[in-house]
C-alpha cells in the first residue's frame, strides 16, 4: 500500500500543479528576461515543489504556496546570475553592476 500512497501523492501533486502551471510560468516570464532560462527555472520550481510537497498544508490553497517557492527560487537565480558576467551586462540587473551606456 506504500505503492498506492505514492501513486496517490503523485496524482494529487500533478493535479495541484496543473491548476497553477500558467500563473507560475507567467511569474517566471515576468521575472526573467532571458528566454533560455525560463524553462530551466520552471523545472527547478517544479522539482522543488515535488521535493517539498510533504510540507504543503493541504487545507490551504496550493497556488500561494507554489508561488512562494517560485519567488524564493527566482531570488536564488538572481543572486546566481548576478555573479555571472553577461547576464547583468545584458541589462537584467543594473543594480548588480551592469555597465550601462552613456
VMD Tcl script that builds the backbone (N, CA, C; Angstrom):
set m [mol new atoms 306]
animate dup $m
set s [atomselect $m all]
$s set {name element resname resid chain x y z} {
  {N N UNK 1 A 0.802 -1.207 0.000}
  {CA C UNK 1 A 0.000 0.000 0.000}
  {C C UNK 1 A 0.841 1.266 0.000}
  {N N UNK 2 A 2.150 1.126 0.280}
  {CA C UNK 2 A 3.041 2.272 0.101}
  {C C UNK 2 A 3.049 2.708 -1.353}
  {N N UNK 3 A 2.986 1.704 -2.247}
  {CA C UNK 3 A 2.957 1.996 -3.678}
  {C C UNK 3 A 1.703 2.793 -4.017}
  {N N UNK 4 A 0.575 2.399 -3.455}
  {CA C UNK 4 A -0.686 3.098 -3.696}
  {C C UNK 4 A -0.608 4.532 -3.165}
  {N N UNK 5 A -0.066 4.705 -1.954}
  {CA C UNK 5 A 0.004 6.054 -1.397}
  {C C UNK 5 A 0.973 6.922 -2.210}
  {N N UNK 6 A 2.062 6.348 -2.720}
  {CA C UNK 6 A 2.974 7.097 -3.587}
  {C C UNK 6 A 2.261 7.521 -4.866}
  {N N UNK 7 A 1.480 6.600 -5.448}
  {CA C UNK 7 A 0.710 6.930 -6.653}
  {C C UNK 7 A -0.306 8.023 -6.368}
  {N N UNK 8 A -0.992 7.915 -5.236}
  {CA C UNK 8 A -1.983 8.929 -4.853}
  {C C UNK 8 A -1.315 10.289 -4.655}
  {N N UNK 9 A -0.169 10.267 -3.990}
  {CA C UNK 9 A 0.568 11.501 -3.729}
  {C C UNK 9 A 0.985 12.143 -5.049}
  {N N UNK 10 A 1.520 11.350 -5.949}
  {CA C UNK 10 A 1.951 11.862 -7.256}
  {C C UNK 10 A 0.764 12.434 -8.022}
  {N N UNK 11 A -0.343 11.705 -8.019}
  {CA C UNK 11 A -1.550 12.160 -8.728}
  {C C UNK 11 A -2.069 13.472 -8.139}
  {N N UNK 12 A -2.074 13.552 -6.813}
  {CA C UNK 12 A -2.534 14.770 -6.140}
  {C C UNK 12 A -1.612 15.946 -6.476}
  {N N UNK 13 A -0.297 15.701 -6.460}
  {CA C UNK 13 A 0.662 16.751 -6.801}
  {C C UNK 13 A 0.442 17.245 -8.228}
  {N N UNK 14 A 0.307 16.315 -9.164}
  {CA C UNK 14 A 0.132 16.699 -10.566}
  {C C UNK 14 A -1.167 17.470 -10.780}
  {N N UNK 15 A -2.199 17.109 -10.039}
  {CA C UNK 15 A -3.464 17.844 -10.112}
  {C C UNK 15 A -3.268 19.284 -9.618}
  {N N UNK 16 A -2.597 19.416 -8.473}
  {CA C UNK 16 A -2.312 20.759 -7.956}
  {C C UNK 16 A -1.465 21.557 -8.948}
  {N N UNK 17 A -0.434 20.928 -9.458}
  {CA C UNK 17 A 0.478 21.618 -10.368}
  {C C UNK 17 A -0.238 22.072 -11.637}
  {N N UNK 18 A -1.071 21.210 -12.190}
  {CA C UNK 18 A -1.766 21.581 -13.434}
  {C C UNK 18 A -2.680 22.772 -13.221}
  {N N UNK 19 A -3.177 22.942 -11.999}
  {CA C UNK 19 A -4.050 24.066 -11.702}
  {C C UNK 19 A -3.327 25.387 -11.545}
  {N N UNK 20 A -2.003 25.336 -11.417}
  {CA C UNK 20 A -1.283 26.607 -11.224}
  {C C UNK 20 A -0.089 26.754 -12.160}
  {N N UNK 21 A 0.018 25.902 -13.159}
  {CA C UNK 21 A 1.162 25.991 -14.079}
  {C C UNK 21 A 1.205 27.336 -14.801}
  {N N UNK 22 A 0.062 27.798 -15.304}
  {CA C UNK 22 A 0.057 29.066 -16.053}
  {C C UNK 22 A 0.478 30.261 -15.200}
  {N N UNK 23 A -0.075 30.438 -13.991}
  {CA C UNK 23 A 0.391 31.570 -13.177}
  {C C UNK 23 A 1.875 31.454 -12.809}
  {N N UNK 24 A 2.352 30.242 -12.557}
  {CA C UNK 24 A 3.775 30.062 -12.247}
  {C C UNK 24 A 4.640 30.467 -13.444}
  {N N UNK 25 A 4.246 29.992 -14.628}
  {CA C UNK 25 A 5.006 30.334 -15.837}
  {C C UNK 25 A 4.950 31.840 -16.108}
  {N N UNK 26 A 3.799 32.448 -15.885}
  {CA C UNK 26 A 3.658 33.893 -16.104}
  {C C UNK 26 A 4.576 34.669 -15.159}
  {N N UNK 27 A 4.622 34.241 -13.913}
  {CA C UNK 27 A 5.507 34.891 -12.945}
  {C C UNK 27 A 6.963 34.786 -13.396}
  {N N UNK 28 A 7.372 33.581 -13.788}
  {CA C UNK 28 A 8.748 33.353 -14.212}
  {C C UNK 28 A 9.073 34.162 -15.468}
  {N N UNK 29 A 8.137 34.231 -16.406}
  {CA C UNK 29 A 8.353 35.024 -17.622}
  {C C UNK 29 A 8.541 36.499 -17.287}
  {N N UNK 30 A 7.787 36.985 -16.327}
  {CA C UNK 30 A 7.928 38.377 -15.923}
  {C C UNK 30 A 9.195 38.643 -15.138}
  {N N UNK 31 A 9.709 37.601 -14.485}
  {CA C UNK 31 A 10.879 37.775 -13.621}
  {C C UNK 31 A 12.196 37.614 -14.355}
  {N N UNK 32 A 12.209 36.820 -15.413}
  {CA C UNK 32 A 13.455 36.539 -16.125}
  {C C UNK 32 A 13.384 37.067 -17.547}
  {N N UNK 33 A 14.345 37.884 -17.902}
  {CA C UNK 33 A 14.385 38.417 -19.262}
  {C C UNK 33 A 14.903 37.369 -20.245}
  {N N UNK 34 A 15.808 36.519 -19.796}
  {CA C UNK 34 A 16.450 35.542 -20.685}
  {C C UNK 34 A 15.502 34.368 -20.937}
  {N N UNK 35 A 14.964 34.315 -22.141}
  {CA C UNK 35 A 14.009 33.265 -22.513}
  {C C UNK 35 A 14.605 31.885 -22.265}
  {N N UNK 36 A 15.882 31.734 -22.549}
  {CA C UNK 36 A 16.533 30.429 -22.412}
  {C C UNK 36 A 16.546 29.931 -20.965}
  {N N UNK 37 A 16.424 30.835 -20.001}
  {CA C UNK 37 A 16.474 30.434 -18.597}
  {C C UNK 37 A 15.098 30.168 -17.994}
  {N N UNK 38 A 14.054 30.596 -18.675}
  {CA C UNK 38 A 12.708 30.477 -18.096}
  {C C UNK 38 A 12.301 29.028 -17.870}
  {N N UNK 39 A 12.484 28.173 -18.867}
  {CA C UNK 39 A 12.084 26.771 -18.730}
  {C C UNK 39 A 12.924 26.077 -17.668}
  {N N UNK 40 A 14.216 26.396 -17.627}
  {CA C UNK 40 A 15.078 25.799 -16.598}
  {C C UNK 40 A 14.577 26.160 -15.210}
  {N N UNK 41 A 14.245 27.436 -15.018}
  {CA C UNK 41 A 13.765 27.861 -13.707}
  {C C UNK 41 A 12.420 27.215 -13.393}
  {N N UNK 42 A 11.537 27.127 -14.386}
  {CA C UNK 42 A 10.250 26.474 -14.152}
  {C C UNK 42 A 10.471 25.030 -13.692}
  {N N UNK 43 A 11.373 24.324 -14.361}
  {CA C UNK 43 A 11.650 22.936 -13.981}
  {C C UNK 43 A 12.240 22.850 -12.574}
  {N N UNK 44 A 13.086 23.799 -12.225}
  {CA C UNK 44 A 13.645 23.829 -10.867}
  {C C UNK 44 A 12.551 24.071 -9.836}
  {N N UNK 45 A 11.617 24.963 -10.159}
  {CA C UNK 45 A 10.500 25.241 -9.247}
  {C C UNK 45 A 9.654 23.984 -9.075}
  {N N UNK 46 A 9.326 23.306 -10.168}
  {CA C UNK 46 A 8.514 22.083 -10.089}
  {C C UNK 46 A 9.236 21.027 -9.258}
  {N N UNK 47 A 10.532 20.875 -9.499}
  {CA C UNK 47 A 11.306 19.897 -8.732}
  {C C UNK 47 A 11.283 20.244 -7.243}
  {N N UNK 48 A 11.457 21.518 -6.914}
  {CA C UNK 48 A 11.436 21.947 -5.517}
  {C C UNK 48 A 10.056 21.717 -4.908}
  {N N UNK 49 A 9.004 22.022 -5.670}
  {CA C UNK 49 A 7.640 21.780 -5.179}
  {C C UNK 49 A 7.441 20.297 -4.873}
  {N N UNK 50 A 7.889 19.432 -5.763}
  {CA C UNK 50 A 7.723 17.984 -5.557}
  {C C UNK 50 A 8.540 17.517 -4.352}
  {N N UNK 51 A 9.776 17.996 -4.275}
  {CA C UNK 51 A 10.679 17.574 -3.199}
  {C C UNK 51 A 10.153 18.011 -1.829}
  {N N UNK 52 A 9.464 19.143 -1.786}
  {CA C UNK 52 A 8.982 19.688 -0.507}
  {C C UNK 52 A 7.469 19.526 -0.336}
  {N N UNK 53 A 6.859 18.719 -1.176}
  {CA C UNK 53 A 5.393 18.580 -1.173}
  {C C UNK 53 A 4.857 18.104 0.177}
  {N N UNK 54 A 5.640 17.349 0.902}
  {CA C UNK 54 A 5.210 16.881 2.228}
  {C C UNK 54 A 4.978 18.045 3.188}
  {N N UNK 55 A 5.597 19.172 2.919}
  {CA C UNK 55 A 5.431 20.359 3.784}
  {C C UNK 55 A 4.194 21.177 3.431}
  {N N UNK 56 A 3.598 20.892 2.284}
  {CA C UNK 56 A 2.406 21.627 1.864}
  {C C UNK 56 A 1.221 21.253 2.752}
  {N N UNK 57 A 0.526 22.255 3.260}
  {CA C UNK 57 A -0.665 22.064 4.081}
  {C C UNK 57 A -1.874 21.975 3.153}
  {N N UNK 58 A -2.380 20.765 2.974}
  {CA C UNK 58 A -3.480 20.521 2.052}
  {C C UNK 58 A -4.766 21.264 2.373}
  {N N UNK 59 A -4.859 21.836 3.576}
  {CA C UNK 59 A -6.047 22.602 3.943}
  {C C UNK 59 A -5.997 24.012 3.358}
  {N N UNK 60 A -4.854 24.388 2.827}
  {CA C UNK 60 A -4.677 25.734 2.272}
  {C C UNK 60 A -4.576 25.659 0.754}
  {N N UNK 61 A -4.823 26.779 0.063}
  {CA C UNK 61 A -4.697 26.780 -1.400}
  {C C UNK 61 A -3.250 26.486 -1.829}
  {N N UNK 62 A -3.111 25.753 -2.902}
  {CA C UNK 62 A -1.797 25.349 -3.397}
  {C C UNK 62 A -1.044 26.510 -4.055}
  {N N UNK 63 A -1.740 27.335 -4.824}
  {CA C UNK 63 A -1.070 28.379 -5.602}
  {C C UNK 63 A -0.220 29.325 -4.751}
  {N N UNK 64 A -0.723 29.866 -3.644}
  {CA C UNK 64 A 0.138 30.764 -2.858}
  {C C UNK 64 A 1.408 30.069 -2.354}
  {N N UNK 65 A 1.276 28.807 -1.962}
  {CA C UNK 65 A 2.443 28.058 -1.516}
  {C C UNK 65 A 3.431 27.884 -2.675}
  {N N UNK 66 A 2.912 27.495 -3.829}
  {CA C UNK 66 A 3.761 27.289 -5.004}
  {C C UNK 66 A 4.425 28.597 -5.436}
  {N N UNK 67 A 3.701 29.696 -5.375}
  {CA C UNK 67 A 4.268 30.989 -5.753}
  {C C UNK 67 A 5.377 31.395 -4.776}
  {N N UNK 68 A 5.193 31.082 -3.510}
  {CA C UNK 68 A 6.251 31.360 -2.533}
  {C C UNK 68 A 7.535 30.638 -2.900}
  {N N UNK 69 A 7.399 29.379 -3.300}
  {CA C UNK 69 A 8.565 28.610 -3.746}
  {C C UNK 69 A 9.165 29.252 -4.994}
  {N N UNK 70 A 8.320 29.652 -5.941}
  {CA C UNK 70 A 8.806 30.274 -7.179}
  {C C UNK 70 A 9.550 31.575 -6.886}
  {N N UNK 71 A 9.036 32.371 -5.963}
  {CA C UNK 71 A 9.697 33.631 -5.603}
  {C C UNK 71 A 11.077 33.347 -5.013}
  {N N UNK 72 A 11.149 32.386 -4.092}
  {CA C UNK 72 A 12.451 32.058 -3.487}
  {C C UNK 72 A 13.441 31.553 -4.526}
  {N N UNK 73 A 12.990 30.672 -5.416}
  {CA C UNK 73 A 13.880 30.126 -6.449}
  {C C UNK 73 A 14.328 31.230 -7.413}
  {N N UNK 74 A 13.424 32.178 -7.711}
  {CA C UNK 74 A 13.767 33.291 -8.596}
  {C C UNK 74 A 14.820 34.178 -7.946}
  {N N UNK 75 A 14.665 34.451 -6.657}
  {CA C UNK 75 A 15.667 35.253 -5.943}
  {C C UNK 75 A 17.020 34.549 -5.962}
  {N N UNK 76 A 17.010 33.239 -5.785}
  {CA C UNK 76 A 18.259 32.477 -5.849}
  {C C UNK 76 A 18.879 32.594 -7.242}
  {N N UNK 77 A 18.049 32.542 -8.265}
  {CA C UNK 77 A 18.547 32.678 -9.643}
  {C C UNK 77 A 19.135 34.064 -9.868}
  {N N UNK 78 A 18.487 35.103 -9.341}
  {CA C UNK 78 A 19.026 36.464 -9.455}
  {C C UNK 78 A 20.406 36.543 -8.808}
  {N N UNK 79 A 20.525 35.978 -7.613}
  {CA C UNK 79 A 21.822 36.011 -6.930}
  {C C UNK 79 A 22.880 35.277 -7.745}
  {N N UNK 80 A 22.501 34.111 -8.272}
  {CA C UNK 80 A 23.442 33.317 -9.062}
  {C C UNK 80 A 23.822 34.057 -10.343}
  {N N UNK 81 A 22.829 34.615 -11.037}
  {CA C UNK 81 A 23.101 35.264 -12.323}
  {C C UNK 81 A 23.869 36.567 -12.150}
  {N N UNK 82 A 23.741 37.212 -11.009}
  {CA C UNK 82 A 24.459 38.474 -10.800}
  {C C UNK 82 A 25.952 38.228 -10.681}
  {N N UNK 83 A 26.342 36.992 -10.416}
  {CA C UNK 83 A 27.762 36.646 -10.333}
  {C C UNK 83 A 28.323 36.221 -11.680}
  {N N UNK 84 A 27.440 36.037 -12.671}
  {CA C UNK 84 A 27.909 35.623 -13.998}
  {C C UNK 84 A 27.974 36.832 -14.908}
  {N N UNK 85 A 29.121 37.089 -15.512}
  {CA C UNK 85 A 29.179 38.213 -16.452}
  {C C UNK 85 A 28.275 37.937 -17.642}
  {N N UNK 86 A 27.752 38.962 -18.220}
  {CA C UNK 86 A 26.922 38.791 -19.402}
  {C C UNK 86 A 25.463 39.007 -19.099}
  {N N UNK 87 A 24.944 38.321 -18.096}
  {CA C UNK 87 A 23.529 38.490 -17.775}
  {C C UNK 87 A 23.289 39.869 -17.177}
  {N N UNK 88 A 24.112 40.252 -16.223}
  {CA C UNK 88 A 23.969 41.594 -15.652}
  {C C UNK 88 A 24.303 42.646 -16.706}
  {N N UNK 89 A 25.328 42.370 -17.488}
  {CA C UNK 89 A 25.725 43.329 -18.519}
  {C C UNK 89 A 24.664 43.459 -19.601}
  {N N UNK 90 A 23.823 42.434 -19.739}
  {CA C UNK 90 A 22.746 42.500 -20.730}
  {C C UNK 90 A 21.576 43.327 -20.225}
  {N N UNK 91 A 21.718 43.894 -19.035}
  {CA C UNK 91 A 20.690 44.778 -18.513}
  {C C UNK 91 A 19.686 44.081 -17.617}
  {N N UNK 92 A 19.923 42.832 -17.278}
  {CA C UNK 92 A 18.985 42.124 -16.408}
  {C C UNK 92 A 18.910 42.765 -15.038}
  {N N UNK 93 A 20.085 43.107 -14.492}
  {CA C UNK 93 A 20.125 43.645 -13.143}
  {C C UNK 93 A 21.068 44.841 -13.071}
  {N N UNK 94 A 20.643 45.996 -13.535}
  {CA C UNK 94 A 21.538 47.145 -13.497}
  {C C UNK 94 A 22.041 47.449 -12.093}
  {N N UNK 95 A 21.264 47.068 -11.073}
  {CA C UNK 95 A 21.694 47.307 -9.697}
  {C C UNK 95 A 22.790 46.335 -9.280}
  {N N UNK 96 A 23.116 45.385 -10.118}
  {CA C UNK 96 A 24.129 44.388 -9.788}
  {C C UNK 96 A 25.409 44.611 -10.595}
  {N N UNK 97 A 25.698 45.836 -10.943}
  {CA C UNK 97 A 26.981 46.155 -11.542}
  {C C UNK 97 A 27.036 46.076 -13.060}
  {N N UNK 98 A 25.901 46.168 -13.717}
  {CA C UNK 98 A 25.924 46.166 -15.186}
  {C C UNK 98 A 26.578 47.457 -15.679}
  {N N UNK 99 A 27.251 47.350 -16.791}
  {CA C UNK 99 A 27.840 48.529 -17.421}
  {C C UNK 99 A 26.791 49.115 -18.353}
  {N N UNK 100 A 26.316 50.286 -18.030}
  {CA C UNK 100 A 25.257 50.913 -18.813}
  {C C UNK 100 A 25.859 51.928 -19.770}
  {N N UNK 101 A 25.302 52.027 -20.971}
  {CA C UNK 101 A 25.807 53.008 -21.937}
  {C C UNK 101 A 25.569 54.428 -21.445}
  {N N UNK 102 A 26.425 55.351 -21.869}
  {CA C UNK 102 A 26.270 56.779 -21.500}
  {C C UNK 102 A 25.063 57.390 -22.145}
}
mol reanalyze $m
mol bondsrecalc $m
mol representation Tube
mol addrep $m
